[in-house]
C-alpha cells in the first residue's frame, strides 16, 4: 500500500505468502487501503498460485499445454498406486503416500529424475528404506504427468525454476515486471522458492 501511494504501479509489485488464508487476508487488507482495482493489479498470492499463473502463460516453452491440469494429492497418489501395481512392487514397502512424499522432497530440492543419479545419498537413503526402485517410480510418474499435460503441486515450483533457468528472455521479462518483491515469512521459504525469488 505504501509503494502504491508513493506512485509505484501495482503491476510492478509481487507479493508472496504461504497459505491461501494469508493471501486472502492480504488481498482484503490491501483492497481496503488502496481500493479494489489497484489491489487486483498486484501479483499477489501464494507461491504456488502466482507461479502457476506464470506457468499458464509460459508452459508451452516446456512442452506442456498452457491449460495444463494441476494434480492434487489424491490424483498423485492414485497415479503412484497404478505405477506400483504395474511394476509389481510390494505396496506395503512402496506405500503411495510415502512414495509421493519422497518425490515431493526430491522436487523441492530440485532433484529431477536425471539429477537423481548424481546424488549417491538419495540412492543410499532409498536403498536403506528398501525402496531401491523409487527412481523407476519417479521416472514413470514424471513421464505420465507430462504425457497427460499435468503438473502436480511441486511442479509449480520445479517447472518455474526450470523455465527461468532455461529461457533468459522469460526471466528478463519477469525481472523487468517485478520491480518490488515482498515475501511474507521469508525465513520459511524452501530451496526451490528461494531460488525463484533470488532469480527474479
C-alpha positions in Angstrom: 0.0 0.0 0.0 2.9 2.3 0.9 4.6 1.6 -2.5 1.3 2.3 -4.4 0.8 5.5 -2.5 4.3 6.5 -3.5 3.4 6.1 -7.2 4.6 2.6 -7.9 2.5 0.7 -10.4 0.6 -2.2 -8.7 1.6 -4.3 -11.8 5.3 -4.0 -10.8 4.7 -5.5 -7.3 5.0 -9.1 -6.5 3.7 -10.1 -3.0 4.1 -13.7 -1.9 2.8 -15.7 1.0 2.5 -19.3 2.0 -1.2 -20.1 2.7 -4.4 -19.3 0.9 -5.8 -17.9 4.2 -2.9 -15.4 4.4 -3.2 -14.5 0.7 -7.0 -13.8 1.2 -6.3 -11.6 4.2 -3.5 -9.8 2.4 -5.8 -9.0 -0.6 -8.6 -7.8 1.7 -6.3 -5.5 3.7 -4.7 -4.0 0.6 -8.1 -3.5 -1.1 -9.3 -1.6 2.0 -6.3 0.7 1.8 -5.7 1.3 -1.9 -9.0 0.2 -3.5 -10.1 -3.0 -5.2 -8.8 -2.1 -8.8 -5.2 -1.4 -7.7 -5.2 -4.4 -5.4 -6.3 -6.6 -8.3 -3.4 -5.5 -10.4 -0.8 -6.6 -7.8 0.7 -10.0 -8.4 -0.3 -11.2 -5.0 -0.9 -14.7 -3.6 0.7 -17.9 -2.6 4.0 -19.0 -4.2 2.1 -21.8 -5.9 -0.8 -19.7 -7.2 1.5 -16.9 -8.5 4.0 -19.2 -10.2 1.1 -21.3 -11.5 -0.2 -18.1 -13.2 3.2 -17.5 -14.8 3.3 -21.1 -16.0 -0.2 -20.7 -17.5 1.4 -18.1 -19.8 4.7 -19.8 -20.4 4.2 -23.6 -20.1 4.3 -24.2 -23.8 8.0 -23.5 -23.7 8.5 -26.6 -21.5 6.3 -28.7 -23.8 3.2 -28.5 -21.6 -0.2 -27.1 -22.7 -0.9 -23.7 -21.2 -4.2 -25.2 -19.9 -2.3 -28.0 -18.1 -4.1 -29.8 -15.3 -2.9 -29.5 -11.7 -2.9 -32.8 -9.9 -3.9 -32.7 -6.2 -2.6 -35.1 -3.6 -5.3 -37.7 -4.5 -4.5 -37.6 -8.2 -0.8 -38.1 -7.5 -1.5 -40.9 -5.0 -3.8 -42.7 -7.5 -1.1 -42.5 -10.2 1.6 -43.8 -7.9 -0.6 -46.7 -6.9 -1.1 -47.6 -10.6 2.7 -47.5 -11.2 3.5 -49.6 -8.1 0.9 -52.1 -9.3 2.3 -52.1 -12.9 5.8 -52.6 -11.7 4.6 -55.4 -9.4 6.2 -53.9 -6.3 5.2 -54.6 -2.7 2.5 -52.0 -1.9 3.4 -52.2 1.8 7.0 -51.1 1.1 6.0 -48.7 -1.6 3.1 -47.0 0.1 1.7 -44.4 -2.2 1.7 -41.6 0.4 5.3 -42.4 1.4 6.5 -42.5 -2.2 4.6 -39.3 -3.0 6.2 -37.6 0.0 9.7 -38.7 -1.2 9.1 -37.5 -4.8 7.9 -34.2 -3.3 11.1 -33.8 -1.3 13.2 -34.5 -4.3 11.3 -32.0 -6.4 11.6 -29.3 -3.7 15.3 -29.9 -3.6 15.3 -29.5 -7.4 16.5 -33.1 -7.8 14.9 -34.2 -11.1 14.9 -37.8 -12.4 18.1 -37.1 -14.4 19.8 -35.4 -11.5 18.9 -38.2 -9.1 21.9 -40.4 -10.2 24.3 -37.6 -9.3 23.2 -37.8 -5.7 24.5 -41.1 -4.2 22.9 -40.1 -0.8 19.5 -40.3 -2.4 20.2 -43.7 -3.8 21.5 -44.8 -0.4 18.6 -43.4 1.5 16.1 -45.2 -0.8 18.1 -48.5 -0.5 18.2 -48.2 3.2 14.4 -47.8 3.2 14.2 -51.0 1.0 12.8 -48.8 -1.8 15.6 -49.0 -4.4 13.0 -48.9 -7.2 11.9 -45.5 -6.2 13.8 -43.9 -9.1 11.8 -46.1 -11.5 8.5 -44.9 -10.0 9.7 -41.3 -10.0 10.7 -41.5 -13.7 7.3 -43.1 -14.7 5.4 -40.7 -12.6 7.0 -37.7 -14.3 6.6 -39.2 -17.7 2.9 -40.0 -17.1 2.2 -36.5 -15.8 3.9 -34.9 -18.8 2.0 -37.1 -21.3 -1.3 -36.2 -19.5 -0.5 -32.5 -19.7 -0.5 -32.3 -15.9 1.7 -30.8 -13.2 1.5 -31.6 -9.5 1.7 -29.0 -6.8 5.5 -29.4 -6.5 5.9 -28.9 -10.3 4.6 -25.4 -10.0 7.9 -24.5 -8.3 10.2 -27.0 -10.1 8.9 -26.0 -13.5 9.1 -22.3 -12.7 12.8 -22.8 -11.7 13.4 -24.7 -15.0 11.6 -22.0 -17.0 13.6 -19.2 -15.5 16.9 -21.1 -15.9 16.4 -22.3 -19.5 14.8 -19.2 -21.0 16.7 -15.9 -20.3 14.1 -13.9 -22.2 11.3 -15.1 -19.9 13.5 -14.4 -16.8 14.2 -10.9 -18.1 10.5 -10.3 -18.8 9.5 -11.1 -15.2 12.6 -9.4 -13.7 11.5 -6.2 -15.5 7.9 -6.6 -14.5 8.5 -7.3 -10.8 10.4 -4.2 -9.6 9.4 -4.8 -6.0 9.2 -8.3 -4.4 7.7 -8.7 -1.0 7.8 -12.1 0.8 5.7 -12.8 3.9 7.5 -15.1 6.4 10.6 -15.1 4.1 12.6 -17.3 6.5 10.1 -20.2 5.7 11.0 -20.3 2.0 12.3 -23.7 0.9 15.3 -24.1 -1.5 13.1 -24.1 -4.6 11.1 -21.0 -3.6 14.3 -19.2 -2.6 15.9 -19.8 -5.9 12.9 -18.4 -7.8 12.8 -15.2 -5.7 16.6 -14.8 -6.0 16.4 -15.2 -9.8 13.7 -12.6 -10.1 
